[in-house]
C-alpha cells in the first residue's frame, strides 16, 4: 500500500498554499510514502486516514490523546461548556476549578498559569525563573527538545546567535557535565536548569533518568539558587499524576505541561511553588485564546478520568504487552532490536541501524499493515489501548518484521 488518492490530492493542494507542503514535525518527508499525511477521524485507539484506511494509533496524535480519541467523558464536558461559552471577556469558573485540581494533584504545585502549547509553557517557565532570580543563563541537556521558540528550537533557520547566547548545554544523566555547565555560565548567572523526566531525543534510544542524577540536579539548583524546571510536556500524566520524578523524591520549582493535559484539546500550563508565586505574578504573558474555557473543561475531565480509572496502570500494562510482543517478534525474525523508554512511551530501534533505514522501512511496513508509529520519535500509549488493540497492533508489526526479513534475505 502507498498513500491513497485523497491523501495525494490533499498533498498537491497543500503544496500550493502551505510552506513546504507541510511544516514542523508533521511533515510527511520525515516518514515515508507509505505513511498518510492527512487524517479524517479517530475513535478510541484507532484512527482513519483521509482515504478511510484504519490504523491502530501508537502515536496518540504525538502525545495529546491519553484517554482515546473522542473519549465520551471529555467530549461531554466540552459540549456542555461550549453551549455556555468558549472565549469571553474574562475566564470562566472552570479556570479556578482546573487550577485547584492541578494543585491538589501535582505534588509541588501551589499555583497554575495556563497557555496553549508546550513551547508557551517552557518559555514561560524560563521567563518566571529569570524574573525570580534576576539572572540570564539557562542550562539544558544536549539534544533535548523544549519547544520551537528561538531559544530552544532544533531548527537553525531564522535564529540568531543572540537568541541562544544565554543557553548552556550539559549531558543528560551526567552530573559532572552539569557542574561544568554551571562553571561555564557562572553559578551566579544561572536562572534555571530545564530538564525532561527522561531523555527522549529523536534518532536515539530513550534513556530513563538515573535517580542520583535527578537528586543531584535538585541539590545543584538549591546550592546555586537556580530554579529546577521539569519539562513534563511529553511525559506528564503518563508516568505519575503527582509528577514524573515524584518516585525519586525530587520535586521541581516549576513544571511545564501540555500534550495529554486535555486529551487533544489545546492547552498548556506552568505549575510552580510558593517561592515562585511573586515572580509568576510579575511577568507579562498572555494570548487571545489562553483563557478559552472548553479546553479547560476537557482538562478537568481528562485528569479526573486518569485518576479515577487508574489510567496510568492501564497504559503501563498495554505498553508492557506491546514491548514484550515486539521483542519476541524481532527475535523470531532474526532482528536485534532495543525497546527503550517507559512502557507508556515506548520506542524501538534496530541494532547497527545508524541511519534509521531499517526503522523507516519497518515503520512503513507497519503502516501498510494498519499500525501507525514513527521510526525516529518515541511512541505513546493511551488508556484506550485495549488487549484487542495491542493484539491487532502486534499482528501488523509481525507482518512488517516478516516483510523486512524477506527483503533482507532477498538482498
BELBEL-V466432 format. One record per pair of residues at least 4 apart in sequence whose C-alpha atoms are under 6 Angstrom apart, sorted by the first residue. I is the first residue (numbers start at 1). J is the second residue. D is the distance in Angstrom with one decimal. If there is no record, write none. Layout:
i->I j->J d->D
i->I j->J d->D
//
This chain:
i->1 j->368 d->5.4
i->2 j->34 d->4.5
i->3 j->34 d->5.5
i->3 j->36 d->5.6
i->4 j->51 d->5.7
i->6 j->51 d->5.6
i->7 j->38 d->6.0
i->7 j->50 d->5.9
i->10 j->14 d->5.9
i->14 j->18 d->5.4
i->14 j->21 d->5.0
i->15 j->21 d->3.9
i->18 j->22 d->5.9
i->22 j->27 d->5.0
i->23 j->27 d->5.4
i->28 j->37 d->5.8
i->34 j->364 d->5.4
i->38 j->49 d->5.9
i->38 j->50 d->5.5
i->39 j->48 d->6.0
i->39 j->49 d->3.8
i->39 j->50 d->4.6
i->40 j->48 d->5.8
i->40 j->49 d->5.2
i->40 j->50 d->4.9
i->41 j->47 d->5.9
i->41 j->48 d->5.4
i->42 j->46 d->5.7
i->42 j->47 d->4.1
i->42 j->69 d->5.3
i->43 j->69 d->4.6
i->43 j->70 d->5.6
i->44 j->68 d->4.2
i->44 j->69 d->4.7
i->44 j->384 d->5.6
i->45 j->57 d->5.5
i->45 j->68 d->5.5
i->45 j->384 d->5.6
i->45 j->385 d->5.5
i->46 j->55 d->5.6
i->46 j->56 d->4.7
i->46 j->57 d->5.2
i->47 j->54 d->5.8
i->47 j->55 d->5.4
i->48 j->52 d->5.3
i->48 j->53 d->5.2
i->48 j->54 d->4.4
i->49 j->53 d->5.4
i->55 j->370 d->4.3
i->55 j->371 d->4.9
i->55 j->372 d->5.8
i->56 j->371 d->4.9
i->56 j->393 d->6.0
i->57 j->372 d->5.2
i->58 j->372 d->5.8
i->58 j->373 d->5.3
i->58 j->379 d->5.8
i->58 j->380 d->5.6
i->59 j->373 d->5.7
i->59 j->379 d->4.9
i->59 j->380 d->5.0
i->60 j->65 d->4.9
i->60 j->380 d->5.8
i->63 j->259 d->5.6
i->63 j->380 d->5.8
i->64 j->259 d->4.0
i->64 j->260 d->4.0
i->64 j->263 d->5.4
i->64 j->264 d->4.8
i->65 j->260 d->5.8
i->65 j->263 d->4.6
i->65 j->264 d->5.3
i->66 j->260 d->5.5
i->66 j->263 d->5.6
i->66 j->382 d->4.4
i->67 j->382 d->5.6
i->67 j->383 d->4.9
i->67 j->384 d->5.5
i->68 j->384 d->4.8
i->72 j->76 d->5.8
i->74 j->298 d->5.2
i->74 j->301 d->5.3
i->77 j->297 d->5.9
i->78 j->82 d->6.0
i->78 j->294 d->5.2
i->78 j->298 d->5.7
i->81 j->294 d->5.6
i->82 j->86 d->5.6
i->86 j->292 d->5.3
i->86 j->293 d->5.0
i->86 j->294 d->5.8
i->87 j->292 d->4.8
i->91 j->291 d->5.3
i->94 j->98 d->5.9
i->98 j->300 d->5.6
i->99 j->112 d->5.6
i->102 j->106 d->5.8
i->103 j->109 d->5.0
i->103 j->110 d->5.4
i->105 j->242 d->5.6
i->106 j->242 d->4.1
i->106 j->243 d->5.8
i->107 j->242 d->5.0
i->108 j->251 d->5.8
i->109 j->271 d->5.4
i->109 j->272 d->5.0
i->109 j->273 d->5.4
i->110 j->272 d->5.9
i->110 j->273 d->5.2
i->110 j->274 d->5.9
i->111 j->271 d->5.8
i->111 j->272 d->5.7
i->112 j->270 d->5.8
i->112 j->271 d->4.7
i->113 j->269 d->5.4
i->113 j->270 d->5.2
i->114 j->268 d->5.7
i->114 j->269 d->4.2
i->115 j->267 d->6.0
i->115 j->268 d->4.8
i->115 j->269 d->5.6
i->115 j->290 d->4.9
i->116 j->266 d->5.5
i->116 j->267 d->4.2
i->116 j->268 d->4.8
i->116 j->290 d->6.0
i->117 j->258 d->5.8
i->117 j->267 d->5.8
i->117 j->268 d->4.9
i->118 j->233 d->5.8
i->118 j->258 d->5.2
i->118 j->268 d->6.0
i->119 j->123 d->5.9
i->119 j->147 d->4.4
i->120 j->124 d->5.9
i->121 j->256 d->5.1
i->121 j->269 d->5.7
i->121 j->270 d->5.6
i->122 j->256 d->5.5
i->128 j->279 d->5.7
i->128 j->280 d->5.4
i->129 j->191 d->5.6
i->130 j->134 d->5.3
i->130 j->135 d->5.3
i->130 j->191 d->5.3
i->131 j->279 d->5.6
i->132 j->279 d->5.0
i->133 j->191 d->5.8
i->135 j->189 d->5.1
i->135 j->190 d->6.0
i->135 j->191 d->5.0
i->136 j->189 d->6.0
i->136 j->191 d->5.9
i->137 j->166 d->4.7
i->137 j->167 d->5.9
i->137 j->189 d->5.7
i->137 j->190 d->4.6
i->137 j->191 d->5.6
i->138 j->167 d->5.0
i->138 j->190 d->6.0
i->138 j->191 d->5.9
i->138 j->192 d->5.1
i->138 j->193 d->5.9
i->139 j->167 d->5.8
i->139 j->168 d->4.8
i->139 j->169 d->5.7
i->139 j->193 d->4.6
i->140 j->169 d->5.1
i->140 j->194 d->5.2
i->141 j->169 d->5.3
i->141 j->170 d->4.8
i->141 j->171 d->5.3
i->141 j->172 d->5.5
i->142 j->169 d->5.5
i->142 j->170 d->5.8
i->142 j->171 d->5.7
i->143 j->201 d->6.0
i->144 j->201 d->5.6
i->146 j->152 d->6.0
i->147 j->152 d->5.9
i->147 j->153 d->5.8
i->148 j->153 d->4.1
i->149 j->153 d->5.4
i->150 j->159 d->5.7
i->150 j->163 d->6.0
i->151 j->163 d->5.3
i->151 j->164 d->5.3
i->170 j->177 d->5.3
i->170 j->178 d->5.3
i->170 j->181 d->6.0
i->171 j->177 d->5.7
i->173 j->213 d->5.4
i->182 j->186 d->5.7
i->182 j->187 d->5.4
i->187 j->224 d->5.8
i->190 j->226 d->6.0
i->191 j->226 d->4.9
i->192 j->226 d->4.9
i->192 j->227 d->4.5
i->192 j->228 d->5.8
i->193 j->228 d->5.2
i->194 j->229 d->4.7
i->195 j->230 d->5.3
i->195 j->231 d->5.8
i->196 j->230 d->5.7
i->196 j->231 d->4.8
i->198 j->207 d->6.0
i->198 j->208 d->4.8
i->198 j->209 d->5.1
i->199 j->206 d->5.5
i->199 j->207 d->4.8
i->200 j->206 d->4.9
i->202 j->376 d->5.5
i->202 j->377 d->4.9
i->203 j->376 d->4.9
i->205 j->340 d->5.8
i->206 j->340 d->5.3
i->206 j->341 d->5.0
i->211 j->248 d->5.9
i->212 j->216 d->5.8
i->221 j->225 d->5.6
i->221 j->226 d->4.7
i->227 j->253 d->5.7
i->228 j->252 d->5.1
i->228 j->253 d->5.3
i->229 j->252 d->5.8
i->229 j->254 d->4.7
i->229 j->255 d->5.4
i->230 j->255 d->4.7
i->231 j->255 d->5.8
i->231 j->256 d->5.0
i->232 j->236 d->4.6
i->232 j->256 d->5.4
i->232 j->257 d->5.1
i->233 j->256 d->6.0
i->233 j->257 d->4.3
i->233 j->258 d->4.8
i->233 j->259 d->6.0
i->237 j->241 d->5.2
i->238 j->312 d->5.7
i->239 j->244 d->5.6
i->240 j->244 d->5.2
i->245 j->250 d->5.5
i->246 j->250 d->5.6
i->253 j->272 d->5.7
i->253 j->273 d->5.6
i->254 j->271 d->5.6
i->254 j->272 d->4.4
i->255 j->270 d->5.6
i->255 j->271 d->5.2
i->256 j->269 d->6.0
i->256 j->270 d->4.7
i->257 j->268 d->5.4
i->257 j->269 d->5.2
i->258 j->267 d->5.9
i->258 j->268 d->4.1
i->261 j->299 d->5.6
i->262 j->298 d->5.1
i->262 j->299 d->3.9
i->262 j->302 d->5.7
i->265 j->295 d->5.2
i->298 j->302 d->6.0
i->299 j->303 d->6.0
i->304 j->308 d->5.9
i->305 j->309 d->5.6
i->306 j->310 d->5.7
i->306 j->311 d->4.4
i->311 j->383 d->5.4
i->314 j->383 d->5.6
i->315 j->319 d->6.0
i->315 j->344 d->5.6
i->315 j->381 d->5.9
i->315 j->382 d->5.5
i->315 j->383 d->5.0
i->316 j->343 d->5.3
i->316 j->344 d->5.3
i->319 j->343 d->4.5
i->319 j->344 d->5.3
i->320 j->343 d->5.3
i->330 j->335 d->5.0
i->331 j->335 d->5.5
i->336 j->351 d->5.6
i->337 j->349 d->5.5
i->337 j->350 d->4.4
i->337 j->351 d->5.6
i->338 j->348 d->5.6
i->338 j->349 d->5.4
i->339 j->347 d->5.5
i->339 j->348 d->4.5
i->340 j->347 d->5.5
i->341 j->346 d->5.4
i->344 j->381 d->5.0
i->345 j->379 d->5.5
i->345 j->380 d->4.7
i->346 j->379 d->5.4
i->347 j->378 d->4.9
i->347 j->379 d->5.8
i->358 j->362 d->6.0
i->359 j->363 d->6.0
i->359 j->375 d->5.1
i->360 j->375 d->5.2
i->362 j->400 d->5.7
i->363 j->375 d->5.7
i->365 j->400 d->4.6
i->366 j->371 d->5.0
i->366 j->396 d->5.6
i->366 j->397 d->5.4
i->366 j->400 d->5.3
i->367 j->371 d->4.9
i->367 j->372 d->5.3
i->369 j->396 d->4.8
i->371 j->393 d->5.7
i->371 j->396 d->6.0
i->385 j->389 d->5.6
i->394 j->398 d->5.9
//
